Amino acid sequence: MCAAEIEDFLRRSKRPKVHRDTSISSEVNNISNNQEFIEIQETQSVINNEEQKVASTVRLRKSINKALNNLKSDQGITKDAFIEAAWEICQQNEEVMKLISQQAAAINDHRRKQGILLRAESAIKNLKG
Protein backbone atom coordinates (compact mmCIF):
# COMPACT_ATOMS: atom_id res chain seq x y z
CA MET A 1 0.00 0.00 0.00
CA CYS A 2 1.24 3.46 -0.81
CA ALA A 3 0.83 6.47 1.46
CA ALA A 4 -2.24 7.73 -0.41
CA GLU A 5 -4.00 4.36 -0.09
CA ILE A 6 -3.23 4.19 3.64
CA GLU A 7 -4.52 7.71 4.16
CA ASP A 8 -7.69 6.88 2.20
CA PHE A 9 -8.20 3.70 4.23
CA LEU A 10 -7.85 5.61 7.49
CA ARG A 11 -10.38 8.21 6.37
CA ARG A 12 -12.93 5.55 5.38
CA SER A 13 -12.53 3.41 8.50
CA LYS A 14 -15.39 3.77 10.93
CA ARG A 15 -14.65 4.80 14.45
CA PRO A 16 -16.68 3.16 17.23
CA LYS A 17 -19.50 5.18 18.73
CA VAL A 18 -19.39 5.93 22.43
CA HIS A 19 -22.75 5.92 24.17
CA ARG A 20 -23.01 8.30 27.08
CA ASP A 21 -25.72 8.60 29.70
CA THR A 22 -27.09 12.12 29.27
CA SER A 23 -30.22 11.61 31.34
CA ILE A 24 -31.26 14.09 34.01
CA SER A 25 -30.95 11.52 36.81
CA SER A 26 -27.17 11.53 36.56
CA GLU A 27 -27.23 15.36 36.80
CA VAL A 28 -29.42 15.19 39.92
CA ASN A 29 -26.93 12.84 41.59
CA ASN A 30 -24.09 15.18 40.70
CA ILE A 31 -25.93 18.17 42.17
CA SER A 32 -26.84 16.33 45.39
CA ASN A 33 -23.19 15.36 45.90
CA ASN A 34 -21.95 18.87 45.06
CA GLN A 35 -20.81 19.74 48.61
CA GLU A 36 -18.89 16.47 48.91
CA PHE A 37 -17.30 17.10 45.51
CA ILE A 38 -16.15 20.58 46.55
CA GLU A 39 -14.55 19.21 49.73
CA ILE A 40 -12.77 16.46 47.81
CA GLN A 41 -11.62 18.90 45.16
CA GLU A 42 -10.17 21.27 47.79
CA THR A 43 -8.31 18.40 49.44
CA GLN A 44 -6.92 17.21 46.11
CA SER A 45 -5.66 20.69 45.23
CA VAL A 46 -3.68 20.81 48.49
CA ILE A 47 -2.23 17.36 47.81
CA ASN A 48 -1.37 18.25 44.22
CA ASN A 49 0.50 21.39 45.27
CA GLU A 50 2.60 19.45 47.76
CA GLU A 51 3.37 16.55 45.44
CA GLN A 52 3.97 18.17 42.08
CA LYS A 53 6.20 16.09 39.85
CA VAL A 54 9.28 17.49 38.14
CA ALA A 55 11.25 16.07 35.25
CA SER A 56 14.76 15.05 36.19
CA THR A 57 17.62 13.30 34.47
CA VAL A 58 19.55 10.79 36.53
CA ARG A 59 22.90 9.30 35.55
CA LEU A 60 23.17 5.67 36.60
CA ARG A 61 25.67 2.89 36.12
CA LYS A 62 24.61 0.56 33.32
CA SER A 63 24.18 -2.39 35.69
CA ILE A 64 21.92 -0.41 38.03
CA ASN A 65 19.92 1.02 35.14
CA LYS A 66 19.43 -2.51 33.79
CA ALA A 67 18.36 -3.78 37.22
CA LEU A 68 15.83 -0.96 37.57
CA ASN A 69 14.51 -1.66 34.06
CA ASN A 70 14.10 -5.32 35.05
CA LEU A 71 12.23 -4.22 38.17
CA LYS A 72 9.86 -2.29 35.91
CA SER A 73 9.28 -5.22 33.57
CA ASP A 74 9.03 -7.84 36.35
CA GLN A 75 7.02 -5.96 38.98
CA GLY A 76 5.76 -2.84 37.22
CA ILE A 77 7.76 -0.51 39.51
CA THR A 78 9.18 2.51 37.71
CA LYS A 79 12.57 4.04 38.47
CA ASP A 80 11.04 7.21 39.86
CA ALA A 81 8.62 5.29 42.09
CA PHE A 82 11.50 3.18 43.40
CA ILE A 83 13.61 6.27 44.16
CA GLU A 84 10.68 7.98 45.91
CA ALA A 85 9.99 4.89 48.02
CA ALA A 86 13.67 4.55 48.92
CA TRP A 87 13.74 8.21 49.96
CA GLU A 88 10.65 7.79 52.14
CA ILE A 89 12.18 4.77 53.87
CA CYS A 90 15.41 6.71 54.43
CA GLN A 91 13.39 9.54 55.99
CA GLN A 92 11.90 7.06 58.45
CA ASN A 93 15.17 5.30 59.35
CA GLU A 94 18.20 7.36 60.34
CA GLU A 95 20.61 4.42 60.15
CA VAL A 96 19.60 3.58 56.59
CA MET A 97 19.92 7.25 55.61
CA LYS A 98 23.41 7.39 57.13
CA LEU A 99 24.54 4.25 55.26
CA ILE A 100 23.15 5.42 51.94
CA SER A 101 24.63 8.91 52.40
CA GLN A 102 28.07 7.41 53.07
CA GLN A 103 27.81 5.24 49.94
CA ALA A 104 26.59 8.20 47.88
CA ALA A 105 29.52 10.32 49.08
CA ALA A 106 31.96 7.58 48.04
CA ILE A 107 30.32 7.33 44.60
CA ASN A 108 30.46 11.12 44.17
CA ASP A 109 34.13 11.19 45.14
CA HIS A 110 34.93 8.39 42.67
CA ARG A 111 33.07 10.15 39.84
CA ARG A 112 34.79 13.45 40.65
CA LYS A 113 38.22 11.78 40.44
CA GLN A 114 37.26 10.09 37.16
CA GLY A 115 36.24 13.47 35.75
CA ILE A 116 39.58 15.00 36.73
CA LEU A 117 41.46 12.15 35.03
CA LEU A 118 39.40 12.43 31.86
CA ARG A 119 39.97 16.19 31.66
CA ALA A 120 43.72 15.71 32.24
CA GLU A 121 43.92 13.03 29.52
CA SER A 122 42.02 15.27 27.13
CA ALA A 123 44.30 18.23 27.89
CA ILE A 124 47.43 16.10 27.29
CA LYS A 125 45.97 14.80 24.02
CA ASN A 126 45.18 18.36 22.88
CA LEU A 127 48.71 19.56 23.77
CA LYS A 128 50.29 16.76 21.71
CA GLY A 129 48.25 17.89 18.76
TINU-841516 format. One record per residue (C-alpha): residue in three letters; x, y, z. Coordinates in steps of 0.5 Angstrom, whole numbers. Layout:
N
{resn=ALA; u=X; v=Y; w=Z};
...
REM end
This chain:
129
{resn=MET; u=0; v=0; w=0};
{resn=CYS; u=2; v=7; w=-2};
{resn=ALA; u=2; v=13; w=3};
{resn=ALA; u=-4; v=15; w=-1};
{resn=GLU; u=-8; v=9; w=0};
{resn=ILE; u=-6; v=8; w=7};
{resn=GLU; u=-9; v=15; w=8};
{resn=ASP; u=-15; v=14; w=4};
{resn=PHE; u=-16; v=7; w=8};
{resn=LEU; u=-16; v=11; w=15};
{resn=ARG; u=-21; v=16; w=13};
{resn=ARG; u=-26; v=11; w=11};
{resn=SER; u=-25; v=7; w=17};
{resn=LYS; u=-31; v=8; w=22};
{resn=ARG; u=-29; v=10; w=29};
{resn=PRO; u=-33; v=6; w=34};
{resn=LYS; u=-39; v=10; w=37};
{resn=VAL; u=-39; v=12; w=45};
{resn=HIS; u=-45; v=12; w=48};
{resn=ARG; u=-46; v=17; w=54};
{resn=ASP; u=-51; v=17; w=59};
{resn=THR; u=-54; v=24; w=59};
{resn=SER; u=-60; v=23; w=63};
{resn=ILE; u=-63; v=28; w=68};
{resn=SER; u=-62; v=23; w=74};
{resn=SER; u=-54; v=23; w=73};
{resn=GLU; u=-54; v=31; w=74};
{resn=VAL; u=-59; v=30; w=80};
{resn=ASN; u=-54; v=26; w=83};
{resn=ASN; u=-48; v=30; w=81};
{resn=ILE; u=-52; v=36; w=84};
{resn=SER; u=-54; v=33; w=91};
{resn=ASN; u=-46; v=31; w=92};
{resn=ASN; u=-44; v=38; w=90};
{resn=GLN; u=-42; v=39; w=97};
{resn=GLU; u=-38; v=33; w=98};
{resn=PHE; u=-35; v=34; w=91};
{resn=ILE; u=-32; v=41; w=93};
{resn=GLU; u=-29; v=38; w=99};
{resn=ILE; u=-26; v=33; w=96};
{resn=GLN; u=-23; v=38; w=90};
{resn=GLU; u=-20; v=43; w=96};
{resn=THR; u=-17; v=37; w=99};
{resn=GLN; u=-14; v=34; w=92};
{resn=SER; u=-11; v=41; w=90};
{resn=VAL; u=-7; v=42; w=97};
{resn=ILE; u=-4; v=35; w=96};
{resn=ASN; u=-3; v=36; w=88};
{resn=ASN; u=1; v=43; w=91};
{resn=GLU; u=5; v=39; w=96};
{resn=GLU; u=7; v=33; w=91};
{resn=GLN; u=8; v=36; w=84};
{resn=LYS; u=12; v=32; w=80};
{resn=VAL; u=19; v=35; w=76};
{resn=ALA; u=23; v=32; w=70};
{resn=SER; u=30; v=30; w=72};
{resn=THR; u=35; v=27; w=69};
{resn=VAL; u=39; v=22; w=73};
{resn=ARG; u=46; v=19; w=71};
{resn=LEU; u=46; v=11; w=73};
{resn=ARG; u=51; v=6; w=72};
{resn=LYS; u=49; v=1; w=67};
{resn=SER; u=48; v=-5; w=71};
{resn=ILE; u=44; v=-1; w=76};
{resn=ASN; u=40; v=2; w=70};
{resn=LYS; u=39; v=-5; w=68};
{resn=ALA; u=37; v=-8; w=74};
{resn=LEU; u=32; v=-2; w=75};
{resn=ASN; u=29; v=-3; w=68};
{resn=ASN; u=28; v=-11; w=70};
{resn=LEU; u=24; v=-8; w=76};
{resn=LYS; u=20; v=-5; w=72};
{resn=SER; u=19; v=-10; w=67};
{resn=ASP; u=18; v=-16; w=73};
{resn=GLN; u=14; v=-12; w=78};
{resn=GLY; u=12; v=-6; w=74};
{resn=ILE; u=16; v=-1; w=79};
{resn=THR; u=18; v=5; w=75};
{resn=LYS; u=25; v=8; w=77};
{resn=ASP; u=22; v=14; w=80};
{resn=ALA; u=17; v=11; w=84};
{resn=PHE; u=23; v=6; w=87};
{resn=ILE; u=27; v=13; w=88};
{resn=GLU; u=21; v=16; w=92};
{resn=ALA; u=20; v=10; w=96};
{resn=ALA; u=27; v=9; w=98};
{resn=TRP; u=27; v=16; w=100};
{resn=GLU; u=21; v=16; w=104};
{resn=ILE; u=24; v=10; w=108};
{resn=CYS; u=31; v=13; w=109};
{resn=GLN; u=27; v=19; w=112};
{resn=GLN; u=24; v=14; w=117};
{resn=ASN; u=30; v=11; w=119};
{resn=GLU; u=36; v=15; w=121};
{resn=GLU; u=41; v=9; w=120};
{resn=VAL; u=39; v=7; w=113};
{resn=MET; u=40; v=15; w=111};
{resn=LYS; u=47; v=15; w=114};
{resn=LEU; u=49; v=8; w=111};
{resn=ILE; u=46; v=11; w=104};
{resn=SER; u=49; v=18; w=105};
{resn=GLN; u=56; v=15; w=106};
{resn=GLN; u=56; v=10; w=100};
{resn=ALA; u=53; v=16; w=96};
{resn=ALA; u=59; v=21; w=98};
{resn=ALA; u=64; v=15; w=96};
{resn=ILE; u=61; v=15; w=89};
{resn=ASN; u=61; v=22; w=88};
{resn=ASP; u=68; v=22; w=90};
{resn=HIS; u=70; v=17; w=85};
{resn=ARG; u=66; v=20; w=80};
{resn=ARG; u=70; v=27; w=81};
{resn=LYS; u=76; v=24; w=81};
{resn=GLN; u=75; v=20; w=74};
{resn=GLY; u=72; v=27; w=71};
{resn=ILE; u=79; v=30; w=73};
{resn=LEU; u=83; v=24; w=70};
{resn=LEU; u=79; v=25; w=64};
{resn=ARG; u=80; v=32; w=63};
{resn=ALA; u=87; v=31; w=64};
{resn=GLU; u=88; v=26; w=59};
{resn=SER; u=84; v=31; w=54};
{resn=ALA; u=89; v=36; w=56};
{resn=ILE; u=95; v=32; w=55};
{resn=LYS; u=92; v=30; w=48};
{resn=ASN; u=90; v=37; w=46};
{resn=LEU; u=97; v=39; w=48};
{resn=LYS; u=101; v=34; w=43};
{resn=GLY; u=97; v=36; w=38};
REM end
